[in-house]
Structure formats: structure tokens, C-alpha cells
Amino acid sequence: MKYYIIAGEASGDLHGSNLLKALFKLDAEADIRFWGGDLMANAGGTLVKHYKERAFMGFIEVITNLNKIFKDISFCKSDIETFNPDVIVFIDNSGFNLRIAKWAKAAGFKTQYYISPQVWASRASRVKAIKRDIDAMYVILPFVKPFYKKHGYDVTFVGHPLIDAIANRNQVGEFKFREKHQLGEKPIIALLPGSRKQEITKMLSVMLSLVDHYPEYQFVIAGAPSQELSFYKTFIKSSNVKFIDNKTYDLLSISTAALVTSGTATLETALFKVPQVVCYKGSAISYQIAKRIITLKFISLVNLVMDREVVTELIQNDFNEKRLKEELDKILNSENRKKIFLDYYQLEKVLGGRGASEKTARLIYESIKS
């Protein structure tokens, strides 16, 4: 069978790589072309375009790069026509993928979606287009299935692939990890400032403003695979700050607390049972636009899945040194930590068990085989 998979950003690359592995196990003759990243490339198949080449954050950034985005869309359509796949699988990345899906469905290609666009967060009107253009939808968050049902669209909840990704990782012992990265013996506060330059620039300087307040802790930046060390070095002014590249899971496994930019990383941090403060700050214009179209009570996946505040969210002007220190003090308090751990265990149950990638791969394979 021939599969064409389109993913964007680091999280899409992670989930796409596990989907590729599952498809190759099911289909010994699978021929896969994809848009993704290094993890997908390592899993096999043919990489068409890396997500680093098209990572734009926020409304303003997208608008200023429209010419490049339209060129990528045109090239993608042409590449799909040449490859002529049995199925196109879209992974998140809605701005790009929904445009391709509309064209692909009209052109007669079979279309399936893994990890729903966040229509449950804003612009629910897009459900109409999804129902028209997507043959099958596989969702990873439990509250998304009833959302779609309310709009007359039957989707399949497959569980969250992060549970598998974390359980199946190659684990490194704490002593060995600390020694390799010269972390010493201090307890660690992990800093996860995001994966794009724009968001890292806005987030990291505020996170690092706390360093002098906590000399008894070691602050460690989790570097994103999409960015170079030289970029992060411009922010590091203290010997009590270390940088570790592309080892976020190993870092979280030994961290005492974390400051995390809103996104998939909030869920990853929770699954590692690390108390966290969720942070977000966008450009003033992008934030004002987002405020008017996003209808959610929370921005972090942890709180959204649990439908209540499990972790504190500091958004826009609330994301400052004073408020961040207050919230970090709270999650370092032993009594508060007990409640957070209990909430995290409940969160994992709500997300479903293991096997999301395998379930999705089988559903895709069987749908085109039949």
C-alpha cells in the first residue's frame, strides 16, 4: 500500500514516527512518503519536506509568510499527484492540512486524519469542512469525540500516543545522565520554553529571571530539536543554568518541577509526574485575536482533559517574574505536590491505555485493504 502522511512541528513528528513504525509492522510492502521531521525519517519512508522549513507561530507570522505557505501547498498537491497514494493521512497541523484535504477529497483521494485540528478550541465552523473532506478521524483526547458527535460526525477515540512514547523510550539512569551533562547533585527545575524561535524568545527570558531566587536548585533548559545551541546561549547568563539538547524526556524523568510553555509539553510533563507551571505569551496582536476566537476555559491540555484546574496557567501579562515565582513556590511545597501527583494519576486513566499508534495504524490499513 502507498501512504502519504503530512505532519508539522515536533509533536507531529513524534506521533508520526510511531505511526510509521506501526504501519511498517502491519504492511510489509508499505511505501510511505511524508512531511515531518527527523524522528519520522529515522522510522523509514521518504521525507519530502522537514517541518523546520515551515514552522510559523501566530497570526502575524503566518500572514508575513503567506507566499511561502502557498508555494508549499502547491508543491504538496503536485507531489501527491505524482505519488498517487492509496490514502493520505493528516496529522494535526490544521492550517496546512485542511487546505490539502479539501483539494485531495475533490481529486478522489482517500483522506484520513490522526490527531484532530483544534476545532474544539476555536472556529467550530470548520467541522463542516472536516465532515466534507475527511473520510475518517482518529482523536487522541477523550473530550473530542463527544464534541464531534454534537456536530453529527462520528470519530474514533484511540487513546493518547504520548503514553506509548513515554513507556517505550530508552531510559537513562539518573546518575549517568547527571554525570554526562555535568548537572551536579542539586534538584532540577526544568525549563520547556517551546520549539519555535518566536515563542522561545518570549518565554525563556522570563523563566530565567527566577534563577537568582533559587540558588539551591539547578535550572536546565530543554532544547528543541529544531533549534541550535548558539540561539539558546544568548539567553544564558548564569552558571546555575544548563542546556540539554533534544533530551526532554530524560530531563523530565529526573526533574523536581518544571516551567512549561503551553502545548503538548504540558501533557508530557504531567505524564512524567512533574509538578509544573504552564506559561504562555504571544505577540499583543496575536493574543487579542486569539482571545476573541478561542472559547476554552483553559489553555493547557492537562486542565482541558480533566475539565478543571490541575495546573496553574500564567497567560500573557500574568506571565511575569513575580507571578511565576509565586506559583513555582507553590509547586515546590510538599503538601501541594501530593495533590498534583494524585491528579496526574487520574489524568493518565482518563487518557486511556497504551496502543494508540497501533490502533490507528490498523484502522488505516484495514480501511484501504478492504
Secondary structure as the mmCIF struct_conf table of DSSP 4:
data_model
#
loop_
_struct_conf.conf_type_id
_struct_conf.id
_struct_conf.beg_label_comp_id
_struct_conf.beg_label_asym_id
_struct_conf.beg_label_seq_id
_struct_conf.end_label_comp_id
_struct_conf.end_label_asym_id
_struct_conf.end_label_seq_id
STRN STRN1 LYS A 2 ALA A 7
HELX_RH_AL_P HELX_RH_AL_P1 GLU A 9 LEU A 26
TURN_TY1_P TURN_TY1_P1 ALA A 28 GLU A 29
STRN STRN2 ASP A 31 GLY A 36
HELX_RH_AL_P HELX_RH_AL_P2 ASP A 38 ALA A 43
BEND BEND1 GLY A 44 GLY A 45
STRN STRN3 THR A 46 HIS A 50
HELX_RH_3T_P HELX_RH_3T_P1 TYR A 51 ARG A 54
HELX_RH_AL_P HELX_RH_AL_P3 GLY A 58 THR A 64
TURN_TY1_P TURN_TY1_P2 ASN A 65 ASN A 65
HELX_RH_AL_P HELX_RH_AL_P4 LEU A 66 PHE A 83
BEND BEND2 ASP A 86 ASP A 86
STRN STRN4 VAL A 87 ILE A 91
BEND BEND3 ASP A 92 ASP A 92
HELX_RH_AL_P HELX_RH_AL_P5 SER A 94 ALA A 106
TURN_TY1_P TURN_TY1_P3 ALA A 107 GLY A 108
STRN STRN5 THR A 111 TYR A 114
BEND BEND4 ILE A 115 ILE A 115
BEND BEND5 GLN A 118 GLN A 118
TURN_TY1_P TURN_TY1_P4 VAL A 119 ALA A 121
STRN STRN6 SER A 122 SER A 122
TURN_TY1_P TURN_TY1_P5 ALA A 124 SER A 125
HELX_RH_AL_P HELX_RH_AL_P6 ARG A 126 ASP A 133
BEND BEND6 ASP A 135 ASP A 135
STRN STRN7 ALA A 136 VAL A 139
BEND BEND7 ILE A 140 LEU A 141
TURN_TY1_P TURN_TY1_P6 PRO A 142 PHE A 143
HELX_RH_AL_P HELX_RH_AL_P7 VAL A 144 LYS A 150
TURN_TY1_P TURN_TY1_P7 HIS A 151 GLY A 152
STRN STRN8 THR A 156 PHE A 157
HELX_RH_AL_P HELX_RH_AL_P8 PRO A 161 ALA A 167
TURN_TY1_P TURN_TY1_P8 ASN A 168 ASN A 168
BEND BEND8 ARG A 169 ARG A 169
HELX_RH_AL_P HELX_RH_AL_P9 GLU A 174 LYS A 180
TURN_TY1_P TURN_TY1_P9 HIS A 181 GLN A 182
BEND BEND9 GLU A 185 LYS A 186
STRN STRN9 ILE A 188 LEU A 192
BEND BEND10 SER A 195 ARG A 196
HELX_RH_AL_P HELX_RH_AL_P10 LYS A 197 LEU A 208
TURN_TY1_P TURN_TY1_P10 SER A 209 LEU A 210
HELX_RH_3T_P HELX_RH_3T_P2 VAL A 211 HIS A 213
TURN_TY1_P TURN_TY1_P11 PRO A 215 GLU A 216
BEND BEND11 TYR A 217 TYR A 217
STRN STRN10 GLN A 218 GLY A 223
TURN_TY1_P TURN_TY1_P12 PRO A 225 SER A 226
BEND BEND12 GLN A 227 GLN A 227
HELX_RH_AL_P HELX_RH_AL_P11 LEU A 229 LYS A 233
TURN_TY1_P TURN_TY1_P13 THR A 234 PHE A 235
TURN_TY1_P TURN_TY1_P14 SER A 239 ASN A 240
STRN STRN11 VAL A 241 ASP A 245
BEND BEND13 ASN A 246 ASN A 246
HELX_RH_AL_P HELX_RH_AL_P12 THR A 248 LEU A 252
TURN_TY1_P TURN_TY1_P15 SER A 253 ILE A 254
STRN STRN12 SER A 255 THR A 261
BEND BEND14 SER A 262 GLY A 263
HELX_RH_AL_P HELX_RH_AL_P13 THR A 264 LEU A 271
TURN_TY1_P TURN_TY1_P16 PHE A 272 LYS A 273
STRN STRN13 GLN A 276 TYR A 280
HELX_RH_AL_P HELX_RH_AL_P14 ALA A 284 ILE A 293
STRN STRN14 ILE A 294 ILE A 294
BEND BEND15 LYS A 297 LYS A 297
BEND BEND16 ILE A 299 SER A 300
HELX_RH_AL_P HELX_RH_AL_P15 LEU A 301 MET A 306
TURN_TY1_P TURN_TY1_P17 ASP A 307 ASP A 307
BEND BEND17 ARG A 308 ARG A 308
BEND BEND18 VAL A 310 VAL A 311
STRN STRN15 THR A 312 ILE A 315
HELX_RH_3T_P HELX_RH_3T_P3 GLN A 316 ASP A 318
BEND BEND19 ASN A 320 ASN A 320
HELX_RH_AL_P HELX_RH_AL_P16 GLU A 321 LEU A 332
BEND BEND20 ASN A 333 ASN A 333
HELX_RH_AL_P HELX_RH_AL_P17 SER A 334 VAL A 350
TURN_TY1_P TURN_TY1_P18 LEU A 351 LEU A 351
BEND BEND21 ARG A 354 ARG A 354
HELX_RH_AL_P HELX_RH_AL_P18 ALA A 356 LYS A 369
#
